[in-house]
Amino acid sequence: FLKSQWGWLITYDRESGRITADEGKSQCICPIVTLSANGEASPNLCHCSEGFAKRMFSMVVGREVRTKIKTSILRGDDSCVYEIQL
């Protein structure tokens, strides 16, 4: 679904149990940022997205995972990338 419907780039390293999920977008897709009056927001909001990714991937794999933001548009990177540790 993430690949086909949202256009995310997903890689999985079976040996390390690590998923890398790249939103593959050139602008922030966070609805809070999108709805902000001036279109600017603090990079601290990325922790909300990190929590969303944690809940989503935990539900998919059926157990708790750890997530980490690797890159973020709000932090000046080209796209938002999450690392999910199974």
Sequence and secondary structure as in RCSB ss.txt:
>XXXX:A:sequence
FLKSQWGWLITYDRESGRITADEGKSQCICPIVTLSANGEASPNLCHCSEGFAKRMFSMVVGREVRTKIKTSILR
GDDSCVYEIQL
>XXXX:A:secstr
 TTTTT  EEEEETTTTEEEEE   SS   HHHHHSSSS   GGGHHHHHHHHHHHHHHHHTS  EEEEEE GGG
T SS EEEEE 
